[in-house]
Amino acid sequence: MAIIDEKRGRRIAQSIYGLPVKGTAGLLVDAHRLGLLMDLRDTLLALKGAGYFLSDQVIEAACTAAQGHG
């Protein structure tokens, strides 16, 4: 698996190399599901507040995904 946040990099890794990819939000969803991260939304908002680009749609999708699995 490749951990890539940049859109073009994800596309290349998937289409050319056939790699499954995951971004930071997906990694944090996994950590939340495993009980390693208690407050996913606050963590994502803190990253955004620190200047890390996360759209509101990505934050909402991550929180929804985390709720849907355990």
Buried (B, 14 or more C-beta within 10 A) or exposed (E): EBEBBEEEEBEBBBEEEEBEBBBBBBBBBBBBBEEEBEEBEEBBBEBBEEEEEBEEEBBEBBBEBBEEEE
